[in-house]
Amino acid sequence: MATYQLVEKHTIEHHNEYYEVRTTEEEKEPRSLFFSTNEENLEEVAADIVADHLPSVKKWTVIPHRKDN
């Protein structure tokens, strides 16, 4: 199982690098979960997050975010 930590939107500024799993299902409002991880395989980590927290979602994407210095 992948190692990750969900991050609240208001605490994102405290992380140098974080990722977003955004739902992309048609006819539904997009939802996002933000997370940080040291794992190299982001798709695998994101799939675990979706399975754990959004089990009914079939379409999603991973968006990397990096804090600019």
PyMOL commands that set and color helices and strands:
alter all, ss='L'
color gray80, all
select helices_A, chain A and resi 9-14+42-53
alter helices_A, ss='H'
color red, helices_A
select strands_A, chain A and resi 5-7+17-23+32-36+60-66
alter strands_A, ss='S'
color yellow, strands_A
deselect
rebuild
show_as cartoon
